Amino acid sequence: MPVAKIHVLEGQYDDARLGKVSSAVQDGLISALGIPPEDFFQIIHILPRGRFLHTPSFLDLNYSDALILLEIRLSLAAPRRSDWAC
């Protein structure tokens, strides 16, 4: 089951916008990795300004306070008892 951790800066995203971000992440997991649609587990972290620090630019890319950090962890499900060889 993949676990998606979404990190955003406090005050940048209301519930409706966070819902769109969440849906986009899940849609990406489904289309890119073939994750079943019912396999859904996300944690959304809202970070205070003092806990979301970044440079305004890096490698000629400009960042804003709307920056989203996404962490995806994939884990293999434990084998079912019927899959075990006797």
Secondary structure, DSSP 8 states (H G I E B T S, - for coil): --EEEEEEETTS--HHHHHHHHHHHHHHHHHHH---TT---EEEEEE-GGG----SEETTEE--TT--EEEEE-------GGGS--
